[in-house]
Amino acid sequence: MSVTVESAARTAPAAVIVAIDGPSGTGKSSTSKAVAAKLGLSYLDTGAQYRAITWWMITNDIDTDDPAAIATAAAKPVIVSGTDPNAPTITVDGLDASGPIRTQEVTAKVSAVSAVPEVRALVTQLQRDTAASAPAGIVVEGRDIGTTVLPDADLKVFLTASPEARAARRSGELKGVDVVSTREALLKRDAADSGRKTSPLAKAADAVEVDTTELTLDQVIECVVTLIEEKRAAK
């Protein structure tokens, strides 16, 4: 039995752009990658891009406490994100930065760097270009995707969880880290991200909120997959 190109196109799943936002420790990365892989979508970790530019600032001796210095240097690094959910990559000036961007030093300074308007403008445009070029659609995770980066996304999901659950998860990822200190660090990051003037962490008015506190990762993934499939069916 032959299938014409026209009929195949009609039956192919509609391309969807999915925004997944939320604070650290809610399961954004694990959920987003798994959902994208399951549905054949591209994947973008926007937080990694802000970490990458922060790492570049640190390694090039830019004062990360000086917004003016950060703004002046913001356009210099070349950041490229690979969007394969099974093997996401990120390079800075051609160098693999996937390991260096996860250091504690970068974690401590990324909020300050990402709060600089010039940084956000450049990275936001990079994110929009990446989303627009994804042939089958994309899952984009971050903190301001549904509100600022992709306000017209087909589906917006906002993941939440209790501070205790988030701290336990993050401590499990970072072996040997104390849960109490991790919780304090997460709350401090929340305050910085929610309180910044440019593109703060916020739930979009039309986002679906999913509290992951009592859910397993598989349950969260299945929930988001169902939401996406419903959107696809409606397109």
C-alpha positions as CSV (number, residue, x, y, z in Angstrom):
1,M,0.0,0.0,0.0
2,S,1.5,3.3,-1.0
3,V,1.1,6.6,1.0
4,T,1.3,9.8,-0.9
5,V,3.4,12.7,0.5
6,E,0.2,14.8,0.8
7,S,-1.6,12.2,3.0
8,A,1.5,11.6,5.1
9,A,1.7,15.3,5.8
10,R,-1.9,15.4,6.9
11,T,-1.3,12.5,9.4
12,A,2.0,13.8,10.8
13,P,1.7,15.3,14.3
14,A,1.3,19.0,14.4
15,A,4.5,20.9,15.4
16,V,4.2,22.3,18.9
17,I,6.2,24.8,20.9
18,V,6.1,24.0,24.6
19,A,7.3,26.3,27.4
20,I,8.1,24.7,30.7
21,D,8.9,27.1,33.5
22,G,9.5,26.9,37.3
23,P,12.1,27.3,40.0
24,S,15.1,25.0,40.5
25,G,14.5,21.5,41.8
26,T,11.0,21.1,40.4
27,G,12.1,18.6,37.8
28,K,12.1,20.9,34.7
29,S,15.2,19.5,33.0
30,S,14.4,15.8,33.6
31,T,10.8,16.3,32.5
32,S,11.6,18.5,29.5
33,K,14.2,16.1,28.1
34,A,12.1,13.0,28.6
35,V,9.0,14.6,27.1
36,A,10.9,15.9,24.1
37,A,12.5,12.5,23.5
38,K,9.2,10.7,23.8
39,L,7.4,12.9,21.3
40,G,10.3,13.5,18.8
41,L,10.7,17.2,19.7
42,S,13.8,19.3,20.0
43,Y,14.8,20.4,23.5
44,L,16.4,23.6,24.8
45,D,17.7,24.2,28.3
46,T,17.7,28.0,28.5
47,G,19.3,28.0,32.0
48,A,22.4,26.3,30.5
49,Q,22.7,29.3,28.2
50,Y,22.8,31.8,31.1
51,R,25.2,29.5,32.9
52,A,27.4,29.5,29.8
53,I,27.6,33.2,29.5
54,T,28.3,33.4,33.3
55,W,31.1,30.9,32.9
56,W,32.5,33.0,30.1
57,M,32.4,36.1,32.2
58,I,34.2,34.4,35.1
59,T,36.9,32.8,32.8
60,N,37.5,36.2,31.1
61,D,37.8,38.1,34.4
62,I,34.7,40.2,33.9
63,D,33.5,41.5,37.3
64,T,30.1,39.7,37.8
65,D,29.2,42.3,40.4
66,D,29.4,45.1,37.8
67,P,26.3,45.2,35.6
68,A,27.9,47.7,33.3
69,A,31.0,45.5,32.7
70,I,28.7,42.5,32.0
71,A,26.6,44.5,29.6
72,T,29.6,45.7,27.7
73,A,30.9,42.1,27.3
74,A,27.6,40.3,26.8
75,A,27.8,40.1,23.0
76,K,31.3,38.6,22.9
77,P,30.8,34.9,23.6
78,V,29.4,32.6,20.9
79,I,27.0,30.2,22.6
80,V,25.6,27.2,20.6
81,S,23.1,24.8,22.1
82,G,22.5,21.3,20.6
83,T,18.8,20.5,20.8
84,D,18.8,16.7,20.7
85,P,17.0,15.7,24.0
86,N,19.0,12.5,24.2
87,A,22.3,14.2,24.1
88,P,21.9,18.0,24.6
89,T,25.2,20.0,24.2
90,I,26.4,23.5,24.8
91,T,29.5,25.2,23.5
92,V,31.1,28.5,24.2
93,D,33.4,29.8,21.5
94,G,33.6,26.3,20.2
95,L,34.5,24.7,23.5
96,D,32.3,22.1,25.3
97,A,31.0,23.9,28.3
98,S,28.5,21.3,29.6
99,G,30.7,20.4,32.6
100,P,32.2,23.8,33.6
101,I,28.8,25.6,33.7
102,R,27.6,23.3,36.5
103,T,30.2,24.4,39.0
104,Q,29.2,26.0,42.3
105,E,31.0,29.2,41.3
106,V,28.8,29.6,38.3
107,T,25.7,28.7,40.3
108,A,26.4,31.4,42.8
109,K,26.8,34.1,40.1
110,V,24.4,33.2,37.4
111,S,21.4,35.1,38.9
112,A,23.4,38.4,38.9
113,V,24.6,37.9,35.3
114,S,21.3,36.8,34.0
115,A,19.6,39.9,35.6
116,V,21.5,42.3,33.3
117,P,19.0,43.5,30.6
118,E,21.6,43.3,27.8
119,V,22.3,39.7,28.6
120,R,18.6,38.8,28.7
121,A,18.0,40.5,25.4
122,L,20.7,38.7,23.6
123,V,19.9,35.3,25.1
124,T,16.2,35.7,24.6
125,Q,16.7,36.3,20.9
126,L,18.9,33.3,20.7
127,Q,16.2,31.2,22.3
128,R,13.5,32.5,20.0
129,D,15.6,31.8,16.9
130,T,16.3,28.2,18.2
131,A,12.6,27.6,18.8
132,A,11.6,29.0,15.4
133,S,14.0,26.7,13.6
134,A,12.8,23.4,15.3
135,P,11.1,21.4,12.5
136,A,8.8,19.2,14.5
137,G,8.5,21.6,17.5
138,I,10.4,22.1,20.7
139,V,10.3,21.9,24.5
140,V,11.9,24.9,26.0
141,E,12.6,25.0,29.7
142,G,13.5,28.0,31.9
143,R,12.1,30.7,34.1
144,D,10.6,33.2,31.8
145,I,9.7,31.2,28.7
146,G,5.9,31.4,28.9
147,T,5.9,35.0,30.0
148,T,8.7,36.6,27.9
149,V,10.6,34.4,25.5
150,L,7.7,32.5,23.9
151,P,4.5,34.2,25.0
152,D,2.7,32.6,22.1
153,A,3.8,29.0,22.9
154,D,1.2,26.3,22.1
155,L,1.4,25.0,25.7
156,K,2.8,26.6,28.8
157,V,3.5,24.5,31.9
158,F,4.6,25.8,35.3
159,L,6.2,23.2,37.6
160,T,6.2,23.8,41.3
161,A,7.2,21.8,44.4
162,S,7.7,22.4,48.1
163,P,11.1,23.9,49.1
164,E,11.7,20.7,51.1
165,A,11.1,18.4,48.1
166,R,13.2,20.6,45.8
167,A,16.1,20.7,48.3
168,A,16.0,16.9,48.7
169,R,16.2,16.4,45.0
170,R,18.9,18.9,44.4
171,S,21.0,17.5,47.3
172,G,20.6,14.1,45.7
173,E,22.0,15.4,42.4
174,L,24.9,17.1,44.2
175,K,26.3,14.3,46.3
176,G,27.4,15.3,49.8
177,V,25.5,18.6,49.9
178,D,23.5,19.4,53.0
179,V,19.7,19.6,52.5
180,V,19.3,22.6,54.8
181,S,21.9,24.7,53.1
182,T,20.6,23.6,49.7
183,R,17.1,24.7,50.7
184,E,18.4,28.1,51.8
185,A,20.3,28.5,48.5
186,L,17.2,27.6,46.5
187,L,15.1,30.1,48.3
188,K,17.7,32.8,47.8
189,R,17.8,32.0,44.1
190,D,14.0,32.1,44.0
191,A,14.0,35.6,45.5
192,A,16.7,36.8,43.0
193,D,14.9,35.4,40.0
194,S,11.4,36.5,41.0
195,G,12.6,40.0,42.1
196,R,14.6,41.0,39.1
197,K,13.2,43.8,37.0
198,T,13.9,42.2,33.6
199,S,11.9,39.0,32.8
200,P,11.4,37.8,36.4
201,L,10.5,34.2,37.2
202,A,6.7,34.1,37.0
203,K,3.8,31.9,36.0
204,A,2.1,32.9,32.8
205,A,-1.6,33.6,33.2
206,D,-2.5,30.8,30.7
207,A,0.0,28.3,32.1
208,V,-1.0,24.9,33.5
209,E,0.5,24.6,37.0
210,V,1.7,21.1,38.0
211,D,2.8,20.5,41.6
212,T,5.5,17.8,41.5
213,T,5.9,17.5,45.3
214,E,4.1,14.2,45.6
215,L,4.6,13.0,42.0
216,T,7.2,10.6,40.6
217,L,9.2,11.8,37.6
218,D,7.3,9.3,35.4
219,Q,4.0,10.8,36.5
220,V,5.1,14.3,35.7
221,I,6.3,13.2,32.3
222,E,3.1,11.5,31.5
223,C,1.1,14.5,32.7
224,V,3.0,16.8,30.3
225,V,2.9,14.4,27.4
226,T,-0.9,14.2,27.8
227,L,-1.2,18.0,27.8
228,I,0.9,18.2,24.6
229,E,-1.0,15.5,22.8
230,E,-4.3,17.3,23.6
231,K,-2.8,20.5,22.1
232,R,-1.7,18.6,19.0
233,A,-5.1,17.1,18.5
234,A,-6.7,20.5,18.7
235,K,-4.4,22.1,16.1
